[in-house]
Amino acid sequence: MPRTLDPQLKRALADRIRYYNELGIYDFYRRQSIPAEPQEAMTPRAKPSPLPVFNDAAAALRLIREDLGDCTRCKLHQQGRKQIVFGVGNPNADLMFIGEAPGADEDLQGEPFVGRSGQLLTNMIKAMGLSREGVYIANIIKCRPPGNRQPESDECETCSPFLLRQIEAIQPMVLVALGAVAAKTLLAIHAPMSELRGRWFDFHGHKLAVTYHPAFLLRDPRQKKEAWKDLQMVMKELGLTMPAKGVE
């Protein structure tokens, strides 16, 4: 006899399915339940083992990485990338930084933001009173584009569902989009940085702020004061103490 779902549970399930559809996920698999044996027939040794449940962020991220595999879903795997750069940091982070794409150093080491831009990002995180290990860092796409060109729209569309699954697993309080490419891809807004910075956006229930990419700040250090204003806005939202010193 089919089981009747509570109306509130049905609404919650419908909302969750709609959310995953927005992430580009349409295939769902139902795990078969194990029928209970009569109590008198069971002994401690005969009890069925519990089914594995991925109920923590670290396990969920491992599963996403396994699903990603040695990705060949877009043309970047044929254009010189050495490895996939998945993401790094605290799976339970309150703060997540999202950049554009891996560069040459990241492609070699398999970790986002490890070159000169990464050193500056690490300093920005430290200026906030946090550590690199305490936040989570990822990119819109996970393979280095040839010549460090900007990611193309089809590459972003192919890779974004995995990033969105990472966000869903981590559940950060605040997302920070680093640079125009990351901001415009996440928000689907074609607007100048002057209109994107200094305000909050809602991104699937998470607060999202936009600031300059560290690579841009290396080219124009005068904008570090503006980036610091953006980070202070994030710190206020996270309830962090405001240090007097900014980004160097």
N, C-alpha and C positions, 0 to 999 in steps of 0.2 A: 504493500500500500504506500503511495507516495507521501512523503513527509511534507506537511504544510508549514511554510516559513512564516514567522512573525512579520507583519507588515513593515515594522521599523527595520528589521534585519534585511528585508527585501530591498528597501530603499537604500540602505547602507551598501549592500552588494552592488546595486545598480550604479550608485555613485562611484564605487571603486572600479568597476568595469569601465565606466565612461572615462575615468581618470587615466587608466592604463591605455585605453584606445587613443587618448590624446598624446600619449607617449609613443605611439606607434606599435603598441603591443596588442595583438588581436587573438593570439592562440593561447588557450588556457587548458590545463590538464587537471582532471579530477583524480585525486588519489583514492584508490580503492580502500574502503574501510574493512577492517578485520572483524568478522562476526564474533561476538563474545561466546565463549564456551560455557556450558552449564557449570555453576560454581563447584558442584561436587566432583566434577571431572578434572578440575584444575589443581595442580600442585605448584609450589613455588618454581620448580624447574620447567613446568609446562607453560608458564605465562608467556604470551607473545612479547617480543621485544618492541619497545615503542618506535613508531616511525620517526625518521629524522625530520626535525622542524628547524628551519632557518629563522630563528626568532631574534637574532642579534645582527647588528650592522656589519661586523667583520665577516660573518658567514655569508651574508647577502652579497657583500662586495666580492668575495671569492667566487660565488656562483655567477655573478655578472661577468667577471674576468674569464671564467671558464666558457661562458656562452660566447664571449667575444672571440676566443680562440686565437689562431694565427690569421687574423681577419683579412679576407680578400673581397670584401663587399663593395669597395670602390677602387678607382684606378690607382690610388696612392701606393698600394702594395707592389705595383709594377714600376714605380717611379723613384726607386732608390732608398726607400725607408729601410732602416736596419732592424727596427723592432717597434712594437706597440708601446706607447707611453700611457699607462692606464690612469694613474693617480697615486697620491701619496699623502699620508698624514693620519690623523686620528679619526677612526670610523664613527666616533660619537661626537665629533666636533660641533660646536655651536656656530662656527664661522667657516665658510667655504669660499675659496678664491677660484675663479674660473677665467683662464686665459684663452688665447686664440688657438695656438698649435705648438707642438714641440719644435725646437730649433735643433741645430747640429749637435750641441752638447747633450741635450735631452735625448736625442735619437741614439747617441752613443751609450748613455748611462741608463736609459729606460726610466727616467724620473723627470717630472715636469719642473721647470724653473731651477736649473742647476748651473746655468751659465752666468754671464754678467747680469742679465735681467733677474735671474734667480737670486743672486747675491743681494740685489737691491730690494727685491720682494721680501727676503728674509729680514733685512734691516727695517723695512716698513712694518713687518709683523712684530719685531722686537720693540719698535717705537710705540706700539699699541700696548705693550706690557704682556705680550703673548709670546709663545715659542712656535717655531715652524712645525714641531712635532704635535702641537696642540690644536692645529687647524687642519683643514683638508684642502689639497691643491689639485686641480685638474684642468683640462683644456676642452674646448669645444670639439676638436678632433684629436685623435690619438696617434696619428702618424705625421711625420714631418713632410710638408709639401716641398717639392724640389726648389732649391734656391731660396728657401724660406719665403716663398710667395704667399699671398693671402689665400686662405682656404676658399674653394669655390662652393657655390651654393649646394650642388649635388653632394659634395663631400660632407658638408655640414649636416645636410638632411639625413645622410646615411648613418653618420656617427652619433648624432644628437640623442637618439633613443637610449643609447648606453649611458651617456652622461645623465640623462633624466632619471634613469634607474639608479645611478649612483646617488643622486640628490635624494631620491625617495628612500634609499637605504639609510643614508646618513641623517636625514631630517635636521639639517642645520637651522638655527634661528635666523641667520642672515647669510645671504649670498652676496659676493662682490664680483661684478663683472669687470675684468681688467681690459680696458680698451674698447674701441668702437666695434670691432668685429664681434667680440664676445657679447657685448651689450645688444647689438642689433640682431644677432642670431637668436639670443634667448628671448628677447622681447618682440621680435618681428616688427621693429620700428626703425624706419629710416629717418634719423634725426641727427643733428650735429651733437658733439659731446657737450656743448654749452647748454643744450636742452635736456640732456640725459643725466648730467651730474647734479648733485645737490638736492635730490629728491628720492623718495622711496617708490618702488614699483612692487606690485604683487605678482609673484611668480609661483603659480600652483600652491598658494597658501604660504609661501616663504617671502620674507622681505628681501628685496634685491636693491642694491646700490651700485652705482657705476663710478669708476674712477679711471685715471689714465693707466695705460699699460706701462710696466717698468721700463720696457725698451724705449718708449717715447720719452720717459723722464730722463733716461740716459742721454738722449739726443737734445733735450731741452730741460736742463736742471732747474730753470726758473719756475717750472710748473710744479715742483715738489711741494711748495707751500699750498697750492690748490689741492693736490692729492692728499695732503695732510688734513685739510678741511674735510674731505670726503671720509677719511679714516676716523676722524673725530666724531662725525655723525654716526658711523658704525659703532664706535666705542660707546657712545651714549645709549644707543639702542640695546647694546649688550650689557649695560650697567658696569662698564669698566672705568677704573680711575683714570682721569685725564693727566698724563705726564706733561711736564712743561716743555720737554724737548720734542721736536718734530722729526721728520724724516731727513736723514743726511744723504 
